[in-house]
């Protein structure tokens, strides 16, 4: 997660309260999605950005997870994400994201 996006997420959590912020990712690999999710939950593991040492505990989901998918109009989902879902390792992504939420999410 780049430094500008870290700043934006931190600002949103400060302005709206962490309980009112959900972060959605679309990374192509489970490990990348997990690293980004860890950043918004437990803080930047590289200690390089605005979230270094900042444990926001935000809820984080990948766009292929059922929790997100069930909240989106199915025709829009199919048009925007459906093709991507067919080529990704969805099980790996879901496993990684679930692990991060279980470890670090506080909301």
N, C-alpha and C positions, 0 to 999 in steps of 0.2 A: 504494500500500500504506500503510495507516494506521500511525500510530506504535506502537500496541499490538501489531499483528501483526509489525512490525519487531522489537519487543522479544522477542516469543515465538520468532521464527525465530532470532534471535541467541542466545537462551538455549538453544534446542534444539541449535544447532551447538556451543555451548560445553560443554553437558552430555554430548552423545552423540558429538561429533566430526563435522566436516563431511562426512566420507566416509560417515557413517551417516544422513545427512539428505537427503531429497528433498522438494522443495516442488512442490505441485500447484496450478495456478491454474485458474480458470474464467471469466475475464473475457470479455466479449462481443466485444471487438475486439482485433485483433492488436497494435495500438499500446499498449493498456492492459496486455495480458498481457506484452508486451516490457518495458515500463517496470517492472512488478512483478518480472519475472525479472532485469532488470538490477540492481534493488535488492538482491536476495538473492545475486547473484553478484559484482557490482563495487562495490556500495555505493549508498546513496541519492543519486541524481543531483540531488535538490533540496537536499541537505545540511541537511535539516530533522529527521531522525529518528535513532534509535539506530544505524542502519546508515550514517550519513553518514561517508564515508571508510573504511568497514569492508568489505574485500573478502573475503567468505566463500567465494566460488567454488562455491556449492552447485549441485547438479543441480536444474534447474527444468523442469517440463513443464506443458503445458496438458492439461486432461482430455479433449480431443478428439484428442490425438496418439496414434498407434499404440503407442508405447512404454508409455503408461499403459493404453490401451484393452485391449491384449493381456494385461494382468495382472489384469483385473477380470472377474468372472463376467459373461458376455454378457447374461443376463437382467436382472441388476442394472444393468448399464450402459444397456441399452435403456430400462429403467424410469426411471432417474434422469437420464440425459444424452442419450439418443437423440433426443428432440424438439429439444433445444437444438442438437445437432449438425446437424440439418437446416436450421436458419435462420442459422447462423454461416458466415462466410467461413473455412472450415477451412484452405484453402491459405494464406491470408494469415497466420493464426495460427501454423501450422506453420513457415512461412518465418521469421517474427519470432522464434519461440522457438528455432529451429535456429541462427539468427544469433547470438543472445545466448549460447547454450551454446558455440558455436564460439569466440566471442571471450573469454568470461570464466570458464567452468567449469573447475575444476581437479581435480574428482573424477570 
